[in-house]
Structures are given as C-alpha cells and as structure tokens.
Amino acid sequence: MKLKALSLVAGAIAFTLTATSFAVNAQTASPSPVLLAQTPQKGRGMWKDLGLTDAQKNQIQAIRRDSRTKFEAVLTPEQKAKLEAAKQARQAQRQAGQGQRQAGQRRGKGGYADLNLTEAQKTQMRQIRESEKQQIQAVFTPEQRQKIEQYRQNAPSRRQQGNPQ
C-alpha cells in the first residue's frame, strides 16, 4: 500500500512539473506573425526613445507603403514571384518556431539579395530608398533628429558591447 501511495505522489509531482512548464511556455509564447506584423514595433532600438506622435507614425507608415509599392514596380514578374515565395517560406519558418534569430546571426535583406537585380534596378531601388529616407527625416522634429544622430554615433559602442539595439 505504501508503494502504491508513493508512486501516486511521485506521478502527481511529475505531472505538476510538466504541466507547469507547458503553462509557462504557453504564456510566454509570442503572438502569431499576423499580429506581430499589424502592431507597430514599440520598444525597438531608437524608435522607443523618439516619442513619435500618432500622426508621425501614420506618416511614416504611409511613406513606407509608398516605397514598397515603388520597389515592387521595379521588379519583373519573375522577381516578384521569387520574392513572394521567399516571403511565404519565412512565414512558414516563423510559424514552425524557427523565425527567431540567434545571437550573432544577421538579418537578411528582405529577400531582395537573391533576386539577381540588374544594375538599373539596383540604382532605382537606391533612389527610392534615399527618397524614403529624406521623406521620413522631414517628418521628425529637430529634437528627434538630434536623438537619431546621437543614436547613430553611439552605434559602434553598442555593437562592441553585444547589444543589438
């Protein structure tokens, strides 16, 4: 009888420990990629310290959407298909839980690196990116521009410390 009670208690403890770890994982798991894509990126790098207004955030989002449309207009149908396939592959990886970068792993170039862009396309994309950068800079206040400049000047020291922000 003692052996039966002891094995019952040991089983209950094992079950509790296992269930607790699953509950913690369920609570700390990141939300779906769709929710992540729809929420603004708060608390990342310099963006958290700029104190952007809602109007500024909306303007920046509109500028980025416009640039994305212009980027896509530069691509051939084959390149667009390849980019879409890469995007779907990344989404599948994220859903499988493999989308998290590990320390020291660099971020990809958004799928553009593997598209075999012509020099003319690369030039157009650089121009689009530069235009986007200038338009976004125009949205910031002088104080915000100063914070961005300070952030850029301190970037090498953050990299040496291993801090990705």
Secondary structure, 3 states (H helix, E strand, C coil): CHHHHHHHHHHHHHHHHHHHHHHHHHHHCCCCHHHHHHCCCCCCCCHHHHCCCHHHHHHHHHHHHHHHHHHHHHCCHHHHHHHHHHHHHHHHHHHCCCCCCCCCCCCCCCCHHHCCCCHHHHHHHHHHHHHHHHHHHHHCCHHHHHHHHHHHHHHHHHHHHCCCC
